[in-house]
């Protein structure tokens, strides 16, 4: 190297310019050879030593901004499609009138006024977004100067409005802003970078049935809104969730707060059984109205007699559950309602899940109202989660949209014996009580109806009501058997009855009848039992 560095000096000193030239050429050759060797070695390393399917140091050829979302069986719910944005630089367009005509012919939906203004301007601007690959090819084939394209990932939902309240949406920057797109935003983006997908708990088949039945029922009675939820009681996995009307972006299952009426009697009776305040042989005097101070509590389906605990449930006696609520006392009743998740937002990944409207006090009259579903407003997801805890053996599990559940063990809220008694009462109510219209043949459905008038201008108005039905199937079998909870709510039906047994229970029954096979629930022969109560 020393000889090469001093070659120029020696050549000038010896007056040998030809050697000077030769040395310069030699140095240039050496330099270019070294650069070429480095590039060749880099290319060989990339081609031979990089793992299969990977380009560069850590990129993935299948990488996108967001991973696909699929249901529990792998059915596609959300994906990305590459679209293109069309740009025009007028300085590079030779014949502007010709360019305008050709672009309009190849791309009929192009905004003419905007295209003409850009062509007559002096800066590069965006003409049209969301070109499909076919539209991009048609314009590109024109070979026009100044016309360029920029690719972009666009989030698309192949099934249109199906499960859209669960899926949510993303913004133009590819960030989730609602539903699962927001709840699992980081996970979905990481899956996209890896070329993978994110699997939700929902079963598209069950989702389709729920949406179909809910829409048909709500439309038939001209309802203001409707909600349906199907949950695996063993794991807390949401198998389906629907909010009608489907065109409304608000997910009423998570954001709607309702006074739900007599479905709350299940919670009041569960607390009374679990504390030993009552048992199945306890009798309740419903022969006359129950007075709390100056307040007079009556039964909608008055029997005017002494009732057993089962009869309180089947006849949906406000008097019976009010007596239980007073006997429980404020601390105990609040404790059980808190255990059942009725005093806080539903524990689910959805950010939209709202807090309930809780009572300001727990005095006797307030507890009596709460015992039959007034004085407290909760979301359908809260109702579903509380029902899950009462029918699965007594364990409260967070609801989840994750396939396989959250893995949380859950917490015990009532005893196994109390849970078994509640399932028996719910089954009896479908066989002989207000829930008979939900009885799907051979599927051992149990449930409780609820009906409530809405508060309008400070007064409860019978013209504005909510009908609901909380159910479980199969209600029989071992305590640890796999069961499913189905909750349906119809908000302000304008036609026909507003009672839960008339508007909500039939919907739940039809859903159960259609989805049982998908969920692996077999049918058995139903007993023939005459009804004791008709609603």
TAZIRA-V91132 format. One record per pair of residues at least 4 apart in sequence whose C-alpha atoms are under 6 Angstrom apart, sorted by the first residue. I is the first residue (numbers start at 1). J is the second residue. D is the distance in whole Angstrom. If there is no record, write none. Layout:
i->{I;I}
j->{J;J}
d->{D;D}
This chain:
i->{3;8;11;11;11;29;44;45;46;54;54;55;62;63;63;63;63;64;64;65;65;66;66;66;67;67;67;67;67;68;68;68;69;69;69;69;69;70;70;70;70;70;71;71;71;71;71;72;72;72;72;72;77;78;78;79;79;80;80;80;80;81;81;82;82;83;83;83;83;83;84;84;84;84;84;85;85;85;85;85;86;86;86;86;87;87;87;87;87;87;88;88;88;88;89;89;89;90;90;92;92;93;93;103;104;106;106;131;131;136;137;164;165;166;166;167;167;167;168;168;168;168;169;169;170;170;170;170;171;176;176;176;177;178;179;180;181;183;183;184;191;191;192;200;200;200;201;201;201;201;201;201;202;202;202;203;206;207;210;211;211;215;218;218;221;221;221;222;222;223;223;223;223;224;224;225;225;226;226;226;226;226;227;227;227;227;227;228;228;228;228;229;229;229;229;230;230;230;230;231;231;231;231;231;232;232;232;233;233;233;233;234;235;236;236;236;236;237;237;237;237;238;238;243;243;251;252;253;253;254;254;254;255;255;256;257;257;257;258;258;259;259;259;259;260;260;261;261;261;261;261;262;262;262;263;263;263;264;264;264;265;265;268;270;272;272;273;273;274;278;280;282;282;283;283;284;284;284;285;286;286;286;286;287;287;287;288;289;289;290;290;290;291;291;299;299;307;307;311;312;312;312;314;314;318;321;322;322;325;325;326;328;328;330;330;334;337;338;338;339;340;344;345;345;346;346;347;348;348;356;356;357;357;358;359;362;362;369;369;370;370;389;389;389;390;390;391;391;393;393;393;394;394;394;394;394;394;395;395;395;396;396;397;423;426;426;427;428;429;429;430;430;430;431;432;432;433;434;434;435;437;437;438;438;438;439;439;440;440;442;442;442;442;443;443;444;444;444;445;445;445;445;446;446;446;447;447;448;448;449;449;449;449;450;450;450;451;451;451;451;452;452;453;453;453;453;453;454;454;454;454;455;455;456;464;465;466;466;466;467;467;467;467;467;468;468;468;468;469;469;469;469;469;470;471;471;472;472;473;473;474;488;489;500;501;512;516;517}
j->{7;20;15;16;20;33;48;49;50;59;60;59;195;192;193;194;195;192;193;189;192;188;189;192;188;191;192;196;197;78;79;197;77;78;197;198;199;74;75;76;77;199;75;199;200;202;203;199;200;201;202;203;157;156;157;155;156;153;154;155;156;153;154;152;153;130;131;132;151;152;130;131;150;151;152;128;129;130;149;150;126;127;128;149;125;126;127;147;148;149;124;125;146;147;123;124;146;119;122;145;146;145;146;107;108;138;139;135;136;140;141;168;251;179;180;179;180;181;178;179;180;181;177;178;174;175;176;177;175;181;182;185;182;182;350;184;185;349;350;188;196;197;196;401;402;403;237;238;239;401;402;403;238;239;240;239;515;240;214;215;242;219;222;223;493;494;495;493;494;491;492;493;494;491;492;244;491;243;244;489;490;491;242;243;253;488;489;241;242;487;488;240;241;486;487;239;240;485;486;237;238;239;484;485;236;237;484;388;392;483;484;482;405;397;398;399;400;399;400;401;405;400;401;251;252;255;256;380;381;352;353;381;353;354;379;377;378;379;377;378;373;374;376;377;373;452;372;373;450;451;452;372;373;450;448;449;450;371;372;373;371;372;371;274;277;278;278;279;418;282;309;308;309;307;308;306;307;320;306;304;305;306;319;304;305;306;304;297;298;296;297;319;295;296;317;318;311;312;315;316;317;320;429;433;322;371;368;371;367;368;364;332;333;334;362;338;342;342;343;413;386;355;354;355;381;382;398;399;400;377;378;376;377;376;376;366;367;374;375;374;375;394;395;396;394;419;419;423;416;419;479;412;413;414;415;416;419;411;412;413;410;411;410;475;446;447;446;432;433;435;435;436;446;436;531;532;533;501;535;501;505;506;505;506;509;445;509;509;513;523;524;525;526;474;523;473;474;475;472;473;474;475;471;472;475;470;471;469;470;468;469;500;501;467;468;500;466;467;499;500;465;466;460;461;462;464;465;460;461;464;465;459;460;460;492;492;490;491;492;489;490;498;499;500;488;489;500;504;487;488;500;504;505;487;485;486;484;485;483;484;483;504;504;504;505;516;521;521}
d->{6;6;6;5;5;6;6;5;5;6;5;6;5;6;5;6;5;5;6;6;6;5;4;4;5;5;4;6;5;5;5;5;5;5;6;5;6;5;5;5;5;5;5;6;5;6;6;6;6;5;6;6;6;6;5;6;6;6;5;5;6;6;5;6;5;5;5;5;6;5;5;5;5;4;6;6;4;6;5;5;6;5;5;5;6;4;5;6;5;6;5;6;5;5;6;4;5;5;6;6;5;5;5;6;5;6;6;6;6;6;6;6;6;5;6;5;5;6;5;4;6;6;6;6;6;5;4;5;5;4;4;6;5;5;6;6;5;6;6;6;5;5;6;6;5;5;6;6;6;5;5;4;6;4;5;5;6;5;6;6;6;6;6;5;5;6;5;6;5;6;5;4;6;6;5;5;5;6;5;6;5;6;6;5;6;6;5;6;5;6;5;6;4;6;5;5;5;6;5;6;4;5;6;5;5;5;5;5;6;5;5;6;6;6;6;5;6;6;5;6;5;6;6;6;6;6;4;5;6;6;4;6;6;5;5;5;5;5;5;5;6;6;6;5;5;6;5;4;5;5;5;5;5;4;6;6;5;6;5;5;6;5;6;6;5;6;5;6;6;6;6;6;6;6;5;5;5;6;4;6;5;5;6;4;4;6;6;5;5;6;5;6;6;5;6;5;5;6;6;6;5;6;5;5;6;6;4;6;6;6;6;6;6;6;5;6;5;6;5;6;5;5;5;4;6;5;5;5;5;6;5;6;5;5;6;6;6;5;6;5;6;5;5;4;5;5;5;6;5;5;6;6;6;5;6;6;5;5;4;6;5;5;5;6;4;4;4;6;4;6;4;4;5;6;4;5;5;6;5;6;6;5;5;5;4;6;6;5;5;4;5;5;5;6;5;6;5;6;6;5;6;6;5;5;6;5;4;6;5;6;4;5;6;6;5;5;6;5;5;5;6;5;6;6;5;6;4;5;6;5;5;5;4;6;5;5;6;5;6;6;5;6;5;4;6;4;5;5;6;5;6;6;5;5;6;5;6;4;6;6;6;6;6;5;5;6;5;6}
